[in-house]
Amino acid sequence: MTARPIWIYGDLRTLRHWHDSLKVLGKALALAEKAHTEVAMVLMGDADETAEATRNLDLSSCVALEEAAGQALAHGAHSVHCMQHPLLAVPRSDVHAGVLSRLVKQRVPWLILLPLNDFGRETAAICAQNCQAGLIADCAELLMQADRFVGRCPAWGGQIMADIALADGWPTAFVTVQPHGAALPSPVPIDGGRIERITLDQVHLPEGARLVGRSMESSGKRRLEDAEVVVVGGAGLGDIRGFGLVRELAAALGAEVGATRPPVLYHWVDEERLIGQTGKTVRPKLLISVGASGAVQYTAGIMEAQTIVAVNRDPAAPIFQMADIGIAADAGVFLPLLNRRAQQAALQRLADTACAVDSEPEPAKGGFGALVARLREARNWSQAELAHATGQTPEFIEQVENEQLSPPVGFIMRMARAMQIDPGTFLKKEEQTAIRDRRAQAYYQRTQSYSYTTLTPEAASSHLRAFMITIEAHHDHKPVAYKHEGEEFIYVMEGDLGLTLGSRDHVLKPGESIHFNSDIAHKLKSLSSQPTRCLVVLYTL
């Protein structure tokens, strides 16, 4: 057995990070068996969890030092080194790297393995510099070849796997190891496993960096591996703004965001979103891959997706060979168009769900104001932005959302138009019927001064209706201007038409048309010496 062991840095920040550390322990044990050496887990923290330095921090999700030490032995570690000091309870890569570097210089282990994440990368890099040691990053496999350690790592953007070994003369190396794809090692405690507790007198805090705050991610966050819809972004998105288009699409579809290795390396997205041979395996019903060429390291993680839609500017990209639907297009041009349609559909689904006409009189999750707030937030609009889009004030929007006033139907129309959803969604059946009854009565009143023929008799209860209207020469309808909720389109077939819209007068000749919001008071008049005929299309609630 070699005299120098393999060390594992145990990440105690959360249970998930600790489980990743145990997965690395499993890989280390397999390597140690071939190298005939031992494995030790290195843990850092504070034995007194109520220490003044940490009592005001939310450490409820952190793994306790003693608990982790026991689990490490139970899963096969030969020994555990517990580094104890109050300042170590708050995870900082620069602080932990300084402590780990001192211990490595004193004891000179063979390899120090760290879970592959941002914290592990930073810690390994600092330690390698401090100890003048080797560094092998992003290892997917740990191998022994001719009595020599070899790390198998993705290279050239994941296109190939490279075998990397230490050059002669480097006695120690730090290695970041990919835990994904590995299972937790089975509990197989080693006889004689031991825990060494090392209490430090002082811990150096590097100058220039100051911890401002820390918080835990939402516990309700969905797991990428369990998602039914996944949108994956690749290097072809260009930059972090391009990757933002993937986030927008995922939000509209209710999907989870995934990534190939380049976006992770460029810090466009968190490490936990990596999909592929060195990341996670997903099995969604629908996977949309954008800007990823289809390297085998990536496609290994999506083979079990039921339906794959691929978007790539290169028609010869390998991803199209496994895609069910392929779109050869520039993601920067295609995604904004797709996102707008997806957002519109998502808003309509939200409105349909909350305002189902066969449901209770009020939406299930609050009144109309609550619905307005949900739709606004789904569109990522502020109250001021919704006010601007609907011609209202921010104070008006606030009162609507707080259920302090019931908005007029005109506001509903303008909001629906701004959000590109069906305004009829917001009304219960009886409200729609009442409005249609009022419209029918209005049509009768208007027919006292001119004749009309409906062109859509089968659509009497529809939102969209068309009429052919004939106005006698120099004839006007009743002097009171008329208005109704919705939109109106007028196309002049014969004669000259005078249209008073609000305070403005318009004259339309044959072949000319106008489209306007019909909640503005308007009236029609024939300006010709012969009857004026025009096509009128109404969109109403």
C-alpha positions in Angstrom: 0.0 0.0 0.0 1.3 3.4 -0.9 2.1 5.7 2.0 0.3 8.7 0.6 -3.5 8.7 0.7 -6.3 10.2 -1.5 -8.1 13.1 0.2 -11.7 14.2 -0.5 -12.8 17.8 0.3 -16.3 17.5 1.8 -18.6 20.3 0.8 -21.1 20.8 3.7 -23.0 23.8 2.4 -26.2 21.9 1.7 -27.3 18.3 1.7 -27.1 18.2 -2.1 -23.5 19.4 -2.0 -22.6 16.8 0.7 -24.2 14.0 -1.4 -22.0 15.1 -4.3 -19.0 14.8 -2.0 -20.0 11.3 -1.1 -20.3 10.4 -4.8 -16.7 11.6 -5.3 -15.8 9.5 -2.3 -17.2 6.5 -4.1 -15.1 7.2 -7.2 -12.0 7.7 -4.9 -12.6 4.4 -3.2 -12.6 2.6 -6.6 -9.4 4.4 -7.6 -7.8 3.7 -4.2 -8.4 0.0 -4.5 -6.4 -0.1 -7.8 -3.7 2.1 -6.3 -3.5 0.2 -3.0 -3.9 3.3 -0.9 -6.4 4.8 1.6 -9.0 7.5 1.3 -9.5 10.3 3.8 -12.3 12.9 4.0 -11.4 16.5 4.9 -14.2 18.5 6.5 -14.2 22.1 7.7 -16.6 23.7 10.1 -17.3 24.7 13.7 -18.0 22.1 16.4 -20.0 24.8 18.2 -22.8 25.7 15.8 -24.0 28.5 18.1 -20.8 30.4 17.9 -21.1 34.2 17.8 -19.7 34.4 14.3 -22.5 32.2 12.8 -25.5 32.3 15.1 -27.3 35.0 13.0 -26.9 33.1 9.8 -29.4 30.6 8.4 -27.4 27.4 8.6 -30.4 25.1 9.0 -29.7 23.4 5.6 -26.0 22.9 6.2 -24.7 19.5 7.2 -23.3 19.3 10.7 -19.6 18.6 11.1 -20.0 15.5 13.4 -22.9 14.1 11.3 -20.8 14.4 8.1 -17.8 12.7 9.7 -19.9 9.7 10.8 -21.5 9.4 7.3 -18.1 9.6 5.6 -16.8 6.6 7.7 -20.1 4.8 7.1 -19.6 5.1 3.4 -16.1 3.7 3.3 -13.6 6.5 4.2 -10.6 5.1 6.1 -10.3 8.4 8.1 -11.8 11.8 8.5 -9.9 15.1 9.2 -12.2 17.6 10.9 -10.8 21.1 10.7 -12.6 23.2 13.4 -12.8 27.0 13.8 -15.8 29.4 14.0 -14.8 31.2 10.8 -14.9 27.9 8.9 -18.7 27.5 9.5 -19.4 30.1 6.8 -18.2 28.6 3.5 -15.8 30.8 1.7 -13.6 29.3 -1.0 -10.6 31.6 -0.2 -10.8 30.9 3.5 -11.2 27.1 3.1 -8.4 27.1 0.5 -6.0 28.7 2.9 -6.7 26.1 5.6 -6.6 23.2 3.2 -3.3 24.4 1.7 -1.6 24.5 5.1 -2.7 20.9 5.8 -1.6 19.7 2.4 1.9 21.2 2.8 2.2 19.5 6.1 1.1 16.0 5.1 1.6 15.9 1.3 -1.2 13.6 0.2 -1.1 12.0 -3.3 -4.4 13.5 -4.6 -6.9 15.9 -3.3 -10.3 15.5 -5.0 -13.0 18.2 -4.9 -16.6 18.0 -6.2 -16.9 19.8 -9.5 -18.8 23.1 -8.9 -17.9 26.7 -8.7 -16.8 26.5 -5.1 -14.7 23.4 -5.8 -13.1 25.0 -8.8 -12.1 28.1 -6.9 -10.8 26.2 -3.9 -8.7 23.8 -6.1 -7.2 26.6 -8.1 -6.2 28.6 -5.1 -4.8 25.5 -3.3 -2.8 24.5 -6.4 -1.2 27.9 -6.6 -0.5 28.0 -2.8 1.1 24.5 -2.8 2.8 24.8 -6.2 0.9 21.5 -7.0 -0.7 20.1 -10.1 -4.3 20.7 -11.1 -6.6 18.6 -13.3 -10.0 20.1 -13.8 -13.4 18.7 -14.8 -12.6 15.0 -14.5 -15.4 12.6 -15.5 -13.4 9.5 -14.8 -10.5 8.6 -12.5 -8.2 5.9 -14.0 -5.0 4.1 -13.2 -2.8 3.4 -16.3 0.6 1.8 -15.9 0.6 2.6 -12.2 -0.1 6.3 -13.0 -3.1 8.4 -12.2 -5.0 9.6 -15.3 -8.0 12.0 -15.3 -10.4 11.7 -18.3 -11.8 15.1 -19.0 -13.9 16.7 -21.8 -11.9 18.9 -24.2 -12.6 21.1 -27.2 -16.0 22.1 -25.9 -17.0 18.5 -25.1 -16.2 17.2 -28.6 -13.6 14.7 -27.3 -12.5 13.2 -24.0 -8.8 13.8 -23.1 -6.7 11.7 -20.8 -4.6 14.0 -18.6 -1.8 12.8 -16.3 0.6 14.6 -14.0 4.0 15.4 -15.3 7.0 13.9 -13.5 8.1 15.8 -10.5 4.6 16.8 -9.3 4.1 14.8 -6.1 0.6 16.2 -5.3 -2.3 17.3 -7.5 -5.7 18.8 -6.9 -8.5 17.3 -9.0 -12.1 18.6 -9.5 -14.3 15.6 -10.1 -17.8 15.4 -11.8 -20.2 13.8 -9.3 -23.2 13.6 -11.7 -23.9 10.2 -13.1 -22.4 8.4 -10.1 -24.5 6.8 -7.4 -24.0 7.3 -3.7 -21.6 4.6 -2.4 -23.3 1.9 -0.4 -22.7 2.1 3.4 -19.7 -0.2 3.9 -17.9 1.1 7.0 -14.2 0.4 7.2 -13.0 -1.4 10.3 -10.9 0.9 12.3 -12.1 4.1 10.7 -10.9 7.1 12.7 -11.8 10.7 13.1 -9.1 13.3 13.7 -10.3 16.6 15.1 -8.0 19.5 14.4 -8.8 22.7 16.3 -7.2 25.7 14.7 -6.0 28.6 16.8 -6.6 31.1 14.0 -7.9 31.3 10.5 -6.6 34.0 8.1 -9.3 36.1 6.3 -7.8 37.3 3.0 -8.0 41.0 2.3 -10.1 42.5 -0.4 -13.1 40.2 -0.1 -16.0 40.7 2.3 -19.0 38.5 2.7 -22.1 40.7 2.2 -24.8 38.0 2.6 -25.8 34.5 1.8 -29.2 32.8 1.3 -30.5 29.4 0.3 -32.2 28.7 -3.0 -35.9 28.0 -2.8 -36.7 24.6 -1.5 -39.6 24.4 -3.9 -37.3 24.5 -6.9 -38.0 21.7 -9.4 -35.3 19.2 -10.3 -34.0 19.3 -13.9 -34.0 15.5 -14.0 -37.8 15.4 -13.2 -38.9 18.0 -15.7 -41.4 17.1 -18.4 -40.2 20.0 -20.6 -36.6 21.1 -20.9 -35.1 23.9 -22.9 -31.3 23.5 -23.5 -29.0 26.3 -24.6 -25.6 25.8 -26.1 -22.5 27.8 -27.2 -24.3 28.9 -30.4 -26.3 31.5 -28.3 -23.2 33.7 -28.3 -23.3 35.3 -24.9 -25.2 35.6 -21.7 -27.9 37.8 -23.3 -28.4 35.2 -26.0 -28.8 32.6 -23.3 -31.4 34.8 -21.7 -33.7 34.0 -24.7 -33.6 30.3 -23.6 -34.6 31.4 -20.1 -37.5 33.4 -21.5 -38.7 30.4 -23.6 -38.5 28.1 -20.6 -40.5 30.5 -18.5 -43.2 30.7 -21.1 -43.4 27.0 -21.5 -43.2 26.2 -17.8 -40.0 24.3 -18.6 -36.6 23.8 -16.9 -33.4 25.3 -18.2 -30.5 23.1 -19.2 -27.2 23.8 -20.8 -24.2 22.2 -22.6 -20.8 22.6 -21.1 -19.7 26.0 -22.7 -22.5 28.0 -21.1 -21.6 26.5 -17.8 -17.9 27.3 -18.2 -18.8 30.9 -19.3 -21.0 31.2 -16.2 -24.1 32.0 -18.2 -25.8 29.3 -16.1 -25.2 27.3 -12.9 -23.3 24.1 -12.8 -26.3 22.1 -11.8 -27.9 22.9 -15.2 -25.3 20.9 -17.1 -26.7 18.1 -19.3 -24.6 15.3 -20.8 -22.0 12.7 -20.1 -20.4 14.8 -17.4 -23.7 16.3 -16.2 -27.2 15.2 -15.7 -29.4 12.8 -17.7 -32.9 14.1 -18.5 -36.0 12.2 -19.7 -38.5 14.9 -20.6 -41.6 14.5 -22.8 -40.3 17.5 -24.8 -36.7 18.8 -25.1 -35.9 21.9 -27.1 -32.2 22.2 -27.9 -31.0 25.6 -29.1 -27.5 26.5 -30.3 -26.0 23.1 -29.5 -24.2 21.3 -32.3 -24.8 17.8 -30.8 -21.5 16.6 -29.5 -21.7 13.1 -28.0 -20.8 14.4 -24.6 -24.1 16.4 -24.6 -26.4 14.0 -26.5 -25.5 11.2 -24.1 -27.7 13.1 -21.5 -30.8 13.5 -23.8 -31.1 10.1 -25.4 -34.2 9.3 -23.4 -36.2 12.4 -24.3 -39.5 11.5 -26.0 -39.5 14.4 -28.5 -36.5 16.5 -29.4 -36.8 19.9 -31.3 -33.4 21.2 -32.4 -32.6 24.8 -33.5 -29.1 25.4 -35.0 -27.9 27.6 -37.8 -25.8 24.8 -39.3 -28.0 22.4 -41.3 -25.2 19.7 -41.0 -25.1 19.9 -37.2 -25.1 16.4 -35.7 -28.0 17.3 -33.4 -30.4 17.1 -36.4 -29.6 13.4 -36.8 -31.4 12.6 -33.5 -34.0 15.4 -33.5 -37.7 14.7 -34.3 -38.1 18.3 -35.5 -35.1 20.3 -36.9 -35.1 24.0 -37.5 -32.0 25.4 -39.4 -32.1 29.0 -38.2 -30.1 31.6 -36.3 -31.3 31.3 -32.7 -30.9 35.1 -32.2 -33.6 35.7 -34.9 -35.8 32.6 -34.4 -36.1 32.6 -30.6 -37.5 36.1 -30.1 -40.4 35.2 -32.5 -41.0 31.8 -30.8 -40.8 33.4 -27.4 -43.5 36.0 -28.3 -45.9 33.3 -29.5 -45.1 31.1 -26.5 -45.6 34.0 -24.0 -48.9 34.9 -25.7 -50.1 31.3 -25.5 -49.0 31.1 -21.8 -50.9 34.2 -20.9 -54.0 32.9 -22.6 -53.7 29.6 -20.8 -53.4 31.5 -17.5 -56.4 33.6 -18.3 -58.4 30.7 -19.4 -57.6 28.7 -16.3 -58.4 31.6 -13.9 -61.5 32.8 -15.7 -63.1 29.5 -16.9 -66.7 30.5 -17.8 -68.0 27.4 -16.1 -66.2 28.1 -12.9 -67.2 30.0 -9.8 -68.1 33.7 -10.2 -64.7 34.8 -9.1 -61.3 33.3 -10.2 -60.1 30.5 -8.0 -57.1 32.4 -6.6 -58.7 35.7 -5.7 -60.8 38.2 -7.6 -60.2 40.0 -10.9 -57.5 42.2 -9.4 -55.5 39.1 -8.4 -55.8 37.8 -12.0 -54.6 41.2 -13.4 -51.6 41.0 -11.0 -50.7 37.4 -12.1 -51.0 38.3 -15.8 -48.9 41.4 -15.3 -46.2 39.5 -13.4 -46.2 36.7 -16.0 -45.4 39.4 -18.6 -42.7 40.8 -16.4 -44.4 44.2 -16.4 -44.5 46.7 -13.6 -47.7 48.5 -12.7 -46.4 51.5 -14.5 -45.8 49.5 -17.7 -49.3 48.0 -17.6 -50.7 51.5 -16.9 -48.9 52.9 -20.0 -50.1 50.0 -22.2 -53.7 50.5 -21.2 -53.8 54.3 -21.0 -54.3 54.4 -17.3 -52.3 55.5 -14.3 -50.2 53.3 -12.0 -52.5 54.3 -9.2 -55.5 53.0 -11.1 -53.7 49.6 -11.7 -52.8 49.4 -8.0 -56.5 50.0 -7.1 -57.6 47.3 -9.5 -55.1 44.7 -8.2 -56.0 45.5 -4.6 -59.7 45.0 -5.4 -60.5 48.6 -4.5 -62.4 49.2 -7.7 -64.0 47.3 -10.5 -62.5 48.3 -13.9 -64.7 49.2 -16.9 -64.9 46.8 -19.7 -62.9 49.2 -21.8 -59.9 48.6 -19.6 -60.3 44.9 -20.0 -60.3 45.3 -23.8 -57.2 47.5 -23.7 -55.4 45.1 -21.3 -56.3 42.1 -23.5 -55.1 43.9 -26.6 -51.8 44.8 -24.9 -51.2 41.3 -23.8 -52.5 39.8 -27.0 -55.1 37.5 -25.4 -58.8 37.0 -26.0 -60.7 39.7 -24.0 -63.8 37.4 -23.8 -61.8 35.2 -21.5 -62.3 37.6 -18.6 -66.0 37.6 -18.7 -68.5 35.1 -17.3 -71.2 33.7 -19.6 -73.9 36.0 -18.2 -71.7 39.1 -18.7 -71.0 38.1 -22.3 -74.7 37.5 -22.9 -75.6 40.9 -21.4 -73.0 42.7 -23.6 -74.2 40.9 -26.7 -77.8 41.8 -25.8 -76.8 45.4 -25.5 -75.0 45.2 -28.8 -78.1 43.7 -30.5 -80.2 46.5 -29.2 -77.7 49.0 -30.4 -77.7 47.5 -33.9 -81.5 48.0 -34.0 -81.2 51.6 -32.9 -78.6 52.3 -35.6 -80.8 50.7 -38.3 -83.4 53.5 -37.8 -81.2 55.8 -40.0 -79.6 53.4 -42.4 -79.9 49.8 -43.6 -77.4 47.0 -43.1 -77.0 43.4 -44.1 -75.1 41.0 -41.9 -72.5 39.0 -43.8 -72.0 36.5 -40.9 -75.5 35.4 -39.8 -74.1 32.2 -38.4 -71.8 34.2 -36.0 -74.5 36.2 -34.2 -72.9 35.3 -30.8 -69.3 35.5 -32.1 -66.7 38.2 -31.2 -66.1 39.0 -34.9 -69.0 40.0 -37.2 -69.1 41.7 -40.7 -71.9 43.9 -42.2 -72.6 45.6 -45.4 -74.0 49.0 -44.5 -75.8 51.4 -47.0 -76.4 55.0 -46.0 -78.7 57.1 -48.0 -77.3 60.2 -49.8 -76.4 63.0 -47.4 -78.0 61.0 -44.6 -76.8 61.0 -41.1 -77.7 58.7 -38.2 -78.9 60.1 -34.9 -76.9 63.1 -33.8 -75.6 61.3 -30.7 -72.3 59.7 -31.3 -72.2 55.9 -30.7 -69.5 53.9 -29.0 -69.1 50.3 -27.9 -66.4 48.1 -26.5 -64.1 46.5 -29.1 -62.6 47.4 -32.4 -64.1 48.5 -35.8 -62.8 48.3 -39.3 -64.5 50.2 -42.2 -63.8 49.8 -45.9 -65.7 52.2 -48.3 -67.1 50.4 -51.4 -69.1 53.2 -53.0 -69.6 56.9 -52.3 -67.9 59.2 -49.8 -68.1 58.5 -46.1 -67.8 61.0 -43.3 -66.6 59.6 -40.0 -66.5 61.6 -36.8 -64.2 59.8 -34.4 -64.1 61.6 -31.1 -63.4 65.2 -31.9 -61.8 64.5 -35.3 -63.5 64.3 -38.7 -62.4 61.9 -41.4 -63.4 61.6 -45.1 -63.0 58.2 -46.7 -63.2 57.7 -50.5 -64.0 54.4 -52.3 -61.2 51.9 -51.7 -60.0 53.7 -48.5 -60.3 52.1 -45.0 -59.8 52.9 -41.3 -59.3 50.8 -38.2 -60.0 52.3 -34.7 -60.9 51.5 -31.1 -64.7 51.6 -31.1 -64.9 52.6 -27.5 -64.2 56.1 -28.9 -67.5 57.9 -29.7 -68.1 57.8 -33.5 -70.8 58.4 -36.1 -71.1 57.9 -39.8 -72.6 60.1 -42.6 -72.9 59.8 -46.4 -71.3 62.8 -48.1 -72.3 61.8 -51.6 -75.3 62.6 -53.8 -75.8 58.8 -54.0 -75.9 56.1 -51.3 -72.7 55.2 -49.6 -71.9 51.5 -49.2 -69.2 50.3 -46.9 -68.0 47.1 -45.3 -67.9 47.2 -41.5 -66.2 44.6 -39.4 -66.8 44.6 -35.7 -64.8 42.9 -33.0 -66.8 43.0 -29.7 -66.9 41.2 -26.4 
